[in-house]
């Protein structure tokens, strides 16, 4: 949680880099009636705007990857902490399709296999925890 304020501060500090520059004032003509040629800045502005857009898009994509990685780590460590201090332990989970998952649980010395899908949860099997033989 301490990293979130640092990321926000970094983003706020980066925003002035993308600020629009004010157009430079044109100098008055040297002689009355003389026309000055205006430089063609449309190509330069297009390239600058394109680079600004791509940089912003890259930062947003990098931020999304960072947040997803951080959340996965947070959720997996939380599950492991709950397994240590609880009578109900999730030994393994395996997705068998996009909408169905099989879970192997240990509940008070018994192994329970359940299937979870969009229609509900189904008990598949129950057995005693196997003892390890030496």
N, CA, C and O of each residue as an XYZ file, in Angstrom:
536
protein
N       0.812     -1.204      0.000
C       0.000      0.000      0.000
C       0.854      1.267      0.000
O       0.370      2.336     -0.371
N       2.105      1.161      0.407
C       2.959      2.338      0.424
C       3.401      2.733     -0.972
O       3.843      3.862     -1.189
N       3.286      1.814     -1.919
C       3.765      2.090     -3.274
C       2.751      2.899     -4.085
O       3.132      3.601     -5.022
N       1.476      2.809     -3.741
C       0.435      3.513     -4.500
C       0.630      5.027     -4.452
O       0.549      5.664     -5.502
N       0.885      5.646     -3.281
C       1.123      7.099     -3.302
C       2.354      7.488     -4.119
O       2.378      8.556     -4.730
N       3.368      6.639     -4.135
C       4.563      6.943     -4.918
C       4.249      6.935     -6.413
O       4.746      7.775     -7.163
N       3.420      5.981     -6.841
C       3.040      5.914     -8.251
C       2.214      7.132     -8.626
O       2.428      7.719     -9.687
N       1.276      7.522     -7.775
C       0.463      8.697     -8.058
C       1.321      9.957     -8.132
O       1.101     10.807     -8.995
N       2.287     10.080     -7.241
C       3.188     11.227     -7.264
C       4.007     11.250     -8.552
O       4.202     12.308     -9.150
N       4.481     10.094     -8.973
C       5.247     10.011    -10.213
C       4.393     10.428    -11.406
O       4.864     11.149    -12.286
N       3.152      9.981    -11.439
C       2.265     10.365    -12.537
C       1.976     11.862    -12.527
O       1.941     12.493    -13.584
N       1.771     12.427    -11.355
C       1.505     13.863    -11.271
C       2.723     14.688    -11.695
O       2.584     15.758    -12.288
N       3.907     14.179    -11.384
C       5.116     14.887    -11.789
C       5.366     14.760    -13.285
O       6.023     15.618    -13.874
N       4.850     13.700    -13.913
C       5.075     13.484    -15.344
C       4.122     14.290    -16.212
O       4.423     14.520    -17.384
N       2.982     14.730    -15.682
C       2.005     15.450    -16.486
C       2.526     16.767    -17.064
O       2.157     17.091    -18.193
N       3.358     17.548    -16.368
C       3.863     18.765    -17.015
C       4.697     18.482    -18.263
O       4.859     19.367    -19.103
N       5.225     17.276    -18.400
C       5.991     16.945    -19.597
C       5.103     16.915    -20.836
O       5.574     17.100    -21.958
N       3.812     16.679    -20.617
C       2.886     16.561    -21.734
C       2.067     17.835    -21.943
O       1.106     17.827    -22.712
N       2.425     18.903    -21.285
C       1.666     20.146    -21.412
C       1.878     20.752    -22.797
O       2.946     20.617    -23.394
N       0.859     21.410    -23.286
C       0.938     22.081    -24.593
C       1.780     23.348    -24.451
O       1.632     24.102    -23.489
N       2.661     23.567    -25.420
C       3.463     24.789    -25.433
C       2.648     25.904    -26.079
O       1.896     25.675    -27.026
N       2.810     27.101    -25.554
C       2.130     28.261    -26.152
C       2.824     28.590    -27.465
O       4.050     28.510    -27.550
N       2.059     28.961    -28.492
C       2.706     29.303    -29.774
C       3.591     30.528    -29.606
O       3.262     31.472    -28.888
N       4.718     30.479    -30.291
C       5.672     31.588    -30.213
C       5.096     32.800    -30.944
O       4.507     32.645    -32.014
N       5.253     33.998    -30.390
C       4.740     35.186    -31.075
C       5.535     35.436    -32.352
O       6.750     35.243    -32.392
N       4.829     35.867    -33.391
C       5.512     36.151    -34.650
C       6.125     37.542    -34.591
O       5.482     38.478    -34.116
N       7.346     37.691    -35.062
C       7.976     39.011    -35.021
C       7.316     39.922    -36.055
O       6.845     39.448    -37.089
N       7.279     41.216    -35.782
C       6.673     42.133    -36.756
C       7.547     42.208    -38.013
O       8.760     42.014    -37.933
N       6.941     42.488    -39.167
C       7.736     42.571    -40.398
C       8.757     43.703    -40.302
O       8.535     44.718    -39.642
N       9.873     43.494    -40.977
C      10.942     44.492    -40.944
C      10.536     45.778    -41.658
O      10.850     46.876    -41.198
N       9.845     45.639    -42.773
C       9.391     46.808    -43.528
C       7.874     46.740    -43.676
O       7.304     45.655    -43.782
N       7.223     47.904    -43.684
C       5.776     47.866    -43.881
C       5.440     47.271    -45.248
O       6.074     47.589    -46.254
N       4.435     46.404    -45.261
C       3.998     45.765    -46.487
C       4.746     44.484    -46.813
O       4.359     43.771    -47.740
N       5.806     44.171    -46.077
C       6.558     42.946    -46.315
C       5.839     41.787    -45.643
O       5.414     41.909    -44.494
N       5.697     40.670    -46.335
C       5.049     39.484    -45.765
C       6.130     38.508    -45.314
O       7.087     38.220    -46.033
N       5.943     38.026    -44.132
C       6.863     37.007    -43.631
C       6.286     35.636    -43.937
O       5.076     35.427    -43.846
N       7.151     34.708    -44.298
C       6.702     33.335    -44.532
C       6.527     32.651    -43.186
O       7.412     32.673    -42.331
N       5.356     32.043    -43.025
C       5.105     31.318    -41.778
C       5.664     29.915    -41.926
O       5.441     29.251    -42.938
N       6.387     29.471    -40.915
C       6.933     28.111    -41.000
C       5.806     27.088    -40.920
O       4.801     27.308    -40.245
N       5.981     25.984    -41.606
C       4.993     24.913    -41.605
C       5.258     24.019    -40.395
O       6.131     23.153    -40.438
N       4.517     24.226    -39.336
C       4.710     23.470    -38.098
C       3.718     22.334    -37.955
O       3.743     21.618    -36.955
N       2.838     22.153    -38.942
C       1.809     21.121    -38.791
C       2.424     19.734    -38.707
O       1.932     18.902    -37.945
N       3.479     19.454    -39.457
C       4.123     18.146    -39.396
C       4.810     17.944    -38.056
O       4.734     16.859    -37.480
N       5.481     18.973    -37.554
C       6.159     18.868    -36.263
C       5.155     18.667    -35.134
O       5.407     17.869    -34.232
N       4.036     19.362    -35.159
C       3.020     19.222    -34.113
C       2.391     17.832    -34.173
O       2.091     17.231    -33.142
N       2.194     17.329    -35.401
C       1.611     15.998    -35.550
C       2.522     14.952    -34.918
O       2.061     14.092    -34.167
N       3.822     15.027    -35.223
C       4.772     14.070    -34.665
C       4.831     14.184    -33.145
O       4.859     13.169    -32.449
N       4.850     15.408    -32.627
C       4.874     15.617    -31.181
C       3.616     15.034    -30.535
O       3.702     14.351    -29.515
N       2.461     15.299    -31.121
C       1.208     14.774    -30.563
C       1.157     13.250    -30.646
O       0.660     12.592    -29.732
N       1.671     12.691    -31.740
C       1.710     11.239    -31.872
C       2.597     10.622    -30.803
O       2.216      9.637    -30.171
N       3.770     11.191    -30.597
C       4.681     10.664    -29.573
C       4.093     10.820    -28.172
O       4.259      9.943    -27.325
N       3.413     11.924    -27.933
C       2.768     12.148    -26.637
C       1.692     11.095    -26.403
O       1.592     10.550    -25.304
N       0.899     10.807    -27.407
C      -0.164      9.824    -27.285
C       0.406      8.425    -27.056
O      -0.095      7.686    -26.207
N       1.443      8.055    -27.801
C       2.038      6.731    -27.639
C       2.711      6.573    -26.276
O       2.652      5.499    -25.677
N       3.340      7.622    -25.790
C       3.954      7.577    -24.461
C       2.898      7.397    -23.384
O       3.074      6.596    -22.466
N       1.806      8.136    -23.492
C       0.728      8.014    -22.515
C       0.117      6.622    -22.569
O      -0.155      6.025    -21.527
N      -0.099      6.105    -23.755
C      -0.650      4.759    -23.907
C       0.287      3.723    -23.299
O      -0.168      2.796    -22.630
N       1.578      3.868    -23.523
C       2.552      2.952    -22.935
C       2.543      2.996    -21.419
O       2.623      1.957    -20.765
N       2.446      4.190    -20.859
C       2.383      4.310    -19.395
C       1.126      3.655    -18.836
O       1.183      2.988    -17.803
N       0.006      3.837    -19.502
C      -1.244      3.236    -19.023
C      -1.169      1.716    -19.090
O      -1.593      1.034    -18.157
N      -0.635      1.177    -20.183
C      -0.516     -0.274    -20.298
C       0.445     -0.827    -19.253
O       0.169     -1.865    -18.651
N       1.564     -0.154    -19.029
C       2.516     -0.589    -18.001
C       1.878     -0.544    -16.621
O       2.099     -1.443    -15.809
N       1.094      0.483    -16.346
C       0.409      0.581    -15.059
C      -0.595     -0.555    -14.878
O      -0.716     -1.102    -13.782
N      -1.313     -0.913    -15.936
C      -2.272     -2.023    -15.849
C      -1.565     -3.344    -15.568
O      -2.028     -4.137    -14.749
N      -0.432     -3.583    -16.253
C       0.319     -4.808    -15.981
C       0.837     -4.833    -14.547
O       0.781     -5.871    -13.887
N       1.335     -3.711    -14.066
C       1.840     -3.645    -12.696
C       0.734     -3.912    -11.683
O       0.933     -4.666    -10.731
N      -0.425     -3.302    -11.881
C      -1.540     -3.487    -10.945
C      -2.017     -4.935    -10.967
O      -2.295     -5.498     -9.908
N      -2.120     -5.555    -12.146
C      -2.570     -6.947    -12.207
C      -1.560     -7.878    -11.530
O      -1.955     -8.805    -10.823
N      -0.267     -7.641    -11.739
C       0.761     -8.449    -11.085
C       0.684     -8.290     -9.566
O       0.756     -9.273     -8.829
N       0.540     -7.051     -9.107
C       0.467     -6.779     -7.676
C      -0.753     -7.448     -7.046
O      -0.653     -8.014     -5.957
N      -1.897     -7.388     -7.715
C      -3.107     -8.005     -7.174
C      -2.990     -9.526     -7.133
O      -3.454    -10.152     -6.180
N      -2.384    -10.126     -8.145
C      -2.192    -11.584     -8.121
C      -1.319    -11.995     -6.951
O      -1.626    -12.956     -6.246
N      -0.236    -11.271     -6.745
C       0.653    -11.585     -5.626
C      -0.069    -11.426     -4.288
O       0.069    -12.260     -3.394
N      -0.835    -10.350     -4.165
C      -1.559    -10.079     -2.934
C      -2.580    -11.167     -2.647
O      -2.679    -11.636     -1.514
N      -3.337    -11.574     -3.655
C      -4.368    -12.582     -3.453
C      -3.776    -13.961     -3.185
O      -4.314    -14.706     -2.366
N      -2.685    -14.319     -3.853
C      -2.090    -15.634     -3.613
C      -1.462    -15.708     -2.222
O      -1.561    -16.741     -1.560
N      -0.823    -14.641     -1.773
C      -0.236    -14.664     -0.430
C      -1.326    -14.678      0.636
O      -1.156    -15.279      1.696
N      -2.439    -14.017      0.354
C      -3.543    -14.030      1.315
C      -4.145    -15.432      1.434
O      -4.487    -15.864      2.534
N      -4.278    -16.143      0.314
C      -4.800    -17.515      0.341
C      -3.858    -18.423      1.117
O      -4.312    -19.264      1.893
N      -2.559    -18.267      0.920
C      -1.598    -19.087      1.648
C      -1.642    -18.803      3.144
O      -1.519    -19.727      3.948
N      -1.815    -17.546      3.531
C      -1.904    -17.203      4.945
C      -3.159    -17.797      5.562
O      -3.129    -18.269      6.699
N      -4.259    -17.776      4.826
C      -5.499    -18.356      5.340
C      -5.390    -19.870      5.474
O      -5.975    -20.441      6.395
N      -4.661    -20.534      4.588
C      -4.496    -21.982      4.660
C      -3.734    -22.405      5.913
O      -4.004    -23.473      6.462
N      -2.798    -21.597      6.369
C      -1.985    -21.953      7.530
C      -2.806    -21.905      8.806
O      -2.653    -22.775      9.663
N      -3.661    -20.927      8.954
C      -4.362    -20.711     10.218
C      -5.802    -21.211     10.215
O      -6.543    -20.907     11.150
N      -6.225    -21.957      9.216
C      -7.624    -22.342      9.119
C      -7.778    -23.855      9.131
O      -6.850    -24.584      8.781
N      -8.953    -24.322      9.537
C      -9.273    -25.748      9.474
C      -9.651    -26.165      8.063
O      -9.618    -27.352      7.736
N     -10.004    -25.214      7.236
C     -10.346    -25.493      5.836
C      -9.166    -25.030      4.989
O      -8.840    -23.843      4.958
N      -8.533    -25.975      4.305
C      -7.364    -25.647      3.491
C      -7.636    -25.983      2.036
O      -8.185    -27.041      1.726
N      -7.255    -25.093      1.156
C      -7.365    -25.332     -0.278
C      -6.040    -25.943     -0.714
O      -5.019    -25.258     -0.775
N      -6.067    -27.253     -1.019
C      -4.836    -27.929     -1.406
C      -4.476    -27.654     -2.863
O      -3.311    -27.426     -3.189
N      -5.487    -27.676     -3.739
C      -5.218    -27.424     -5.148
C      -6.512    -27.029     -5.842
O      -7.600    -27.450     -5.448
N      -6.377    -26.224     -6.866
C      -7.506    -25.830     -7.712
C      -7.070    -25.941     -9.157
O      -5.951    -25.570     -9.509
N      -7.959    -26.455     -9.992
C      -7.633    -26.606    -11.406
C      -8.856    -26.258    -12.239
O      -9.945    -26.788    -12.018
N      -8.664    -25.365    -13.196
C      -9.743    -25.003    -14.109
C      -9.855    -26.094    -15.164
O      -8.864    -26.443    -15.805
N     -11.056    -26.633    -15.349
C     -11.242    -27.660    -16.369
C     -11.920    -27.090    -17.616
O     -11.907    -27.715    -18.676
N     -12.502    -25.920    -17.484
C     -13.026    -25.176    -18.627
C     -13.099    -23.715    -18.209
O     -12.704    -23.358    -17.099
N     -13.605    -22.875    -19.100
C     -13.671    -21.454    -18.761
C     -14.724    -21.173    -17.690
O     -14.705    -20.116    -17.059
N     -15.637    -22.114    -17.490
C     -16.708    -21.880    -16.511
C     -16.734    -22.904    -15.386
O     -17.633    -22.853    -14.546
N     -15.782    -23.830    -15.336
C     -15.805    -24.875    -14.305
C     -14.408    -25.067    -13.720
O     -13.402    -25.009    -14.427
N     -14.377    -25.297    -12.404
C     -13.128    -25.483    -11.675
C     -13.297    -26.623    -10.677
O     -14.359    -26.771    -10.072
N     -12.247    -27.429    -10.507
C     -12.245    -28.489     -9.490
C     -11.325    -28.028     -8.363
O     -10.217    -27.551     -8.608
N     -11.799    -28.176     -7.120
C     -11.025    -27.791     -5.945
C     -10.812    -29.022     -5.075
O     -11.736    -29.808     -4.866
N      -9.591    -29.189     -4.567
C      -9.272    -30.228     -3.602
C      -9.076    -29.538     -2.261
O      -8.159    -28.732     -2.103
N      -9.935    -29.852     -1.290
C      -9.921    -29.205      0.018
C      -9.561    -30.203      1.096
O      -9.768    -31.406      0.935
N      -9.020    -29.701      2.199
C      -8.826    -30.510      3.396
C      -9.612    -29.838      4.517
O      -9.337    -28.702      4.902
N     -10.597    -30.574      5.027
C     -11.465    -30.036      6.068
C     -11.443    -31.001      7.242
O     -11.969    -32.109      7.140
N     -10.847    -30.597      8.346
C     -10.773    -31.356      9.594
C     -10.350    -32.800      9.361
O     -11.009    -33.726      9.834
N      -9.254    -32.994      8.632
C      -8.687    -34.321      8.440
C      -9.287    -35.103      7.291
O      -8.937    -36.270      7.115
N     -10.148    -34.535      6.523
C     -10.739    -35.235      5.378
C     -10.468    -34.438      4.106
O     -10.478    -33.207      4.107
N     -10.226    -35.170      3.028
C     -10.053    -34.534      1.731
C     -11.392    -34.533      1.009
O     -12.056    -35.564      0.893
N     -11.773    -33.366      0.530
C     -13.037    -33.206     -0.173
C     -12.735    -32.640     -1.551
O     -11.997    -31.663     -1.684
N     -13.306    -33.255     -2.571
C     -13.168    -32.764     -3.932
C     -14.512    -32.200     -4.360
O     -15.532    -32.887     -4.310
N     -14.500    -30.925     -4.785
C     -15.736    -30.276     -5.217
C     -15.530    -29.687     -6.614
O     -14.411    -29.380     -7.025
N     -16.637    -29.543     -7.318
C     -16.617    -28.895     -8.625
C     -17.430    -27.621     -8.525
O     -18.528    -27.613     -7.967
N     -16.886    -26.548     -9.067
C     -17.559    -25.259     -9.035
C     -17.821    -24.824    -10.479
O     -16.919    -24.846    -11.317
N     -19.065    -24.429    -10.758
C     -19.410    -23.928    -12.092
C     -20.431    -22.817    -11.941
O     -20.798    -22.443    -10.828
N     -20.886    -22.294    -13.068
C     -21.859    -21.205    -13.010
C     -23.219    -21.684    -12.503
O     -24.058    -20.869    -12.120
N     -23.440    -22.997    -12.497
C     -24.714    -23.521    -11.992
C     -24.681    -23.799    -10.496
O     -25.735    -23.924     -9.872
N     -23.482    -23.900     -9.905
C     -23.384    -24.123     -8.467
C     -22.147    -24.922     -8.109
O     -21.215    -25.045     -8.903
N     -22.156    -25.475     -6.874
C     -21.040    -26.266     -6.354
C     -21.539    -27.687     -6.141
O     -22.613    -27.898     -5.579
N     -20.739    -28.680     -6.601
C     -21.130    -30.084     -6.506
C     -20.046    -30.853     -5.773
O     -18.862    -30.690     -6.069
N     -20.437    -31.694     -4.814
C     -19.506    -32.554     -4.092
C     -19.176    -33.746     -4.975
O     -20.080    -34.462     -5.405
N     -17.894    -33.970     -5.254
C     -17.486    -35.079     -6.105
C     -17.055    -36.284     -5.302
O     -17.459    -37.406     -5.608
N     -16.223    -36.073     -4.256
C     -15.777    -37.206     -3.431
C     -15.317    -36.716     -2.071
O     -14.984    -35.546     -1.885
N     -15.309    -37.652     -1.122
C     -14.821    -37.395      0.231
C     -13.963    -38.585      0.640
O     -14.352    -39.730      0.412
N     -12.795    -38.331      1.243
C     -11.924    -39.411      1.724
C     -11.114    -38.906      2.902
O     -10.975    -37.702      3.121
N     -10.574    -39.876      3.667
C      -9.687    -39.503      4.778
C      -8.349    -39.073      4.192
O      -7.964    -39.502      3.104
N      -7.643    -38.215      4.935
C      -6.324    -37.756      4.490
C      -5.371    -38.934      4.532
O      -5.244    -39.574      5.576
N      -4.688    -39.247      3.420
C      -3.756    -40.368      3.436
C      -2.575    -40.087      4.359
O      -2.041    -38.979      4.386
N      -2.179    -41.108      5.112
C      -1.011    -40.960      5.990
C       0.235    -41.315      5.223
O       0.223    -42.213      4.380
N       1.317    -40.609      5.514
C       2.573    -40.857      4.830
C       3.284    -42.030      5.469
O       3.449    -42.078      6.688
N       3.709    -42.986      4.638
C       4.442    -44.143      5.149
C       5.918    -43.941      4.868
O       6.306    -43.386      3.840
N       6.715    -44.392      5.785
C       8.163    -44.191      5.634
C       8.805    -45.388      4.996
O      10.018    -45.400      4.788
